[in-house]
Amino acid sequence: MDAADLDYRARTRSGCLPPELVSRLLERGHLDVVELQAGRGEWFCALAWARLLGEWGRQVDALDVLAPYTATGWWTAVVAAAELLEGWGRSEEAIETLRARMAVGHPVALRAYARLLARHGRAAEAFTMLLPHADDWAHATALVDVAAVANRDEEAAALLADRIPAGHRCDGPWCCRGLNPDTAIGLLATIYERQGHIDEAIALLRRRQITSVNSRDQLADLLARHGRIEELRAYAATDGHEVAVQRLAELLEEHGDVEGAIAAYRGTDGTVAWNPNSAYELAQLLTRHGRGDEAIAVMRAQADAHPGDDWILHALSQLCLDQGGPPTAWTTSTH
């Protein structure tokens, strides 16, 4: 086995048995197939089989299944083995597993090792270990996580504040090397919220130029967590804040205001959401509340507006199938 090849296949789901298929095989009782393929380099089979063996109390056998994969030094396999050990209550062995990879300089191992230490009563040690690496955004994120357990929030906050220059605003995710000001702002806001300084956290996040990261908006999430619906509504109404619109709709739905959630997606003019992603979320909302015909109409409008966009057509066809509609319900949108 080769670590690079394993990583490529696992990331791209190319040339391998994907996890969905492995789950289906197990559900249908084909354990022998999964076990066989686990020994033939099929990572998702190996992971599922090792977990199953662990549930059966066969921990030694489970680790043996993963051994050829961990022997390559592939980080995903190393983490999986450590997670199994931790889940079995063998935390010291899990710590040693990650420490060994850290010792040979694996770039991700330090922060994973530090978080593991923090979970098992060694948070102060973990914080001290991460502190010299705080100029790296990923290590800084781990530092903030560990600070909560180590009771070192004030120290972490001071460090982050020093990395937020008053006059600089990032205009893209790769604007600054290392720990950029926008990331520092987000991490500092996390600490402020944890300390109960909600207004300070909100004010800080309003300074960010990049509002949405990995389909989440930290300010929108913070406002939602603290029930500040009107502030969230005003924020979501700002151009370019589609993720905040989704969070507003989610919050309104959670509070039982389905019509308000629908209105959030439709916007001030009451028309269907222009953004295909927002339209899809609106269609899912309508479907959850028994309004399948309206959901189909929403996605049909998107299919007409974006001809040839496969994912929209797939979403529309799935909605029609879920509602028991014939293909003629949507074929006019495919031409």
C-alpha positions, 0 to 999 in steps of 0.5 A, spaced: 500 500 500 502 507 498 499 513 502 499 517 497 494 512 493 490 511 499 489 518 500 487 520 493 482 514 492 479 516 499 478 523 497 476 523 490 472 516 491 475 514 485 477 507 484 475 504 490 468 502 494 465 508 497 463 508 504 455 508 502 456 502 498 460 499 504 454 501 509 449 497 504 453 491 504 453 491 511 446 492 512 444 486 507 449 482 511 455 481 506 460 481 512 464 476 508 465 481 502 467 487 506 472 483 510 475 480 504 476 487 501 478 490 507 485 486 506 485 488 499 486 495 500 479 498 500 480 503 505 472 504 507 471 496 507 477 496 512 475 502 517 468 499 517 470 492 518 475 494 524 469 498 527 465 492 527 470 488 530 471 493 535 464 493 537 464 485 538 470 486 543 475 483 538 480 489 539 486 486 537 483 483 530 480 490 529 487 493 529 490 488 525 485 490 520 488 497 520 495 495 521 497 495 513 494 502 512 497 505 518 504 502 516 504 507 510 504 513 515 497 515 512 494 520 516 487 518 515 489 511 518 493 513 523 487 518 526 482 512 525 486 507 529 487 512 535 480 514 535 478 506 536 483 506 541 480 512 545 473 510 544 475 503 547 478 507 553 485 506 551 487 513 551 494 512 553 495 508 547 491 513 542 496 518 545 502 514 543 499 513 536 499 520 535 505 522 538 509 517 534 507 521 528 508 528 531 515 525 532 517 524 525 514 531 523 507 530 520 504 537 519 497 535 522 499 531 528 501 536 533 494 539 533 491 533 533 495 530 539 494 537 543 487 536 542 487 529 544 491 531 550 486 536 552 481 531 552 485 527 557 487 531 563 493 534 559 490 541 557 496 545 560 501 541 556 497 541 550 496 549 550 504 550 552 505 545 546 501 549 541 503 556 543 509 557 539 505 555 533 500 560 533 502 564 527 499 558 523 491 558 523 490 551 524 494 551 530 491 557 532 484 554 532 487 548 536 490 553 541 483 556 542 479 549 543 485 547 548 484 554 551 477 553 554 479 546 557 486 549 560 483 555 563 487 560 558 482 564 555 485 570 557 492 569 554 489 566 548 485 572 547 491 577 548 495 573 543 489 573 537 488 581 539 495 582 537 494 579 530 489 584 528 491 590 525 487 596 526 487 598 519 488 592 515 482 588 512 483 582 508 479 582 501 480 574 500 482 568 504 489 568 501 490 575 503 495 574 508 500 568 510 499 564 516 494 567 521 490 572 517 486 578 521 480 575 519 481 568 522 484 571 528 477 576 529 473 569 528 477 566 533 477 571 538 470 572 537 469 565 539 473 566 546 469 572 547 462 568 546 465 563 551 466 568 556 459 571 555 461 577 552 456 577 546 456 584 544 463 584 543 463 578 539 458 581 535 462 587 534 468 584 532 465 579 527 462 585 523 469 587 522 470 581 518 471 582 510 470 575 509 463 573 512 462 565 509 467 560 510 465 553 508 458 554 508 457 557 515 457 564 517 460 565 524 456 572 525 449 569 523 450 563 527 452 567 533 446 571 532 442 565 532 444 561 538 443 567 542 436 568 539 437 575 536 432 574 530 431 581 528 439 583 528 440 576 524 434 578 519 437 585 518 444 582 517 441 576 512 438 582 508 445 585 506 447 583 499 452 577 499 449 574 505 446 568 502 449 563 508 446 568 513 439 567 509 439 560 510 441 560 518 435 565 519 430 560 515 433 555 519 432 559 526 425 561 524 423 554 522 426 551 529 421 556 532 415 554 528 415 560 524 414 556 517 411 562 513 417 566 516 422 561 514 419 561 507 419 569 506 426 569 508 428 565 502 423 569 498 426 575 499 423 582 500 419 582 493 416 575 495 419 572 488 422 565 488 430 565 491 434 567 485 440 563 488 440 556 486 443 554 493 437 558 496 432 555 492 434 548 493 434 550 501 427 553 500 425 547 496 427 542 502 423 546 507 417 546 503 418 539 502 419 538 510 412 541 511 408 537 506 408 542 500 411 538 495 408 541 489 411 548 491 417 545 492 417 542 485 415 549 482 421 552 485 426 548 482 423 548 476 424 555 475 431 554 477 432 549 471 428 554 466 433 559 469 439 555 469 438 550 463 443 544 463 445 545 470 445 537 472 445 538 479 439 542 479 435 537 474 437 532 479 434 535 485 428 537 481 427 529 478 428 527 485 423 532 488 418 529 483 420 522 484 419 523 492 412 526 490 410 520 486 410 525 480 411 522 473 417 524 468 412 529 464 412 533 471 419 536 469 421 534 462 419 541 460 425 544 464 430 539 461 430 542 454 
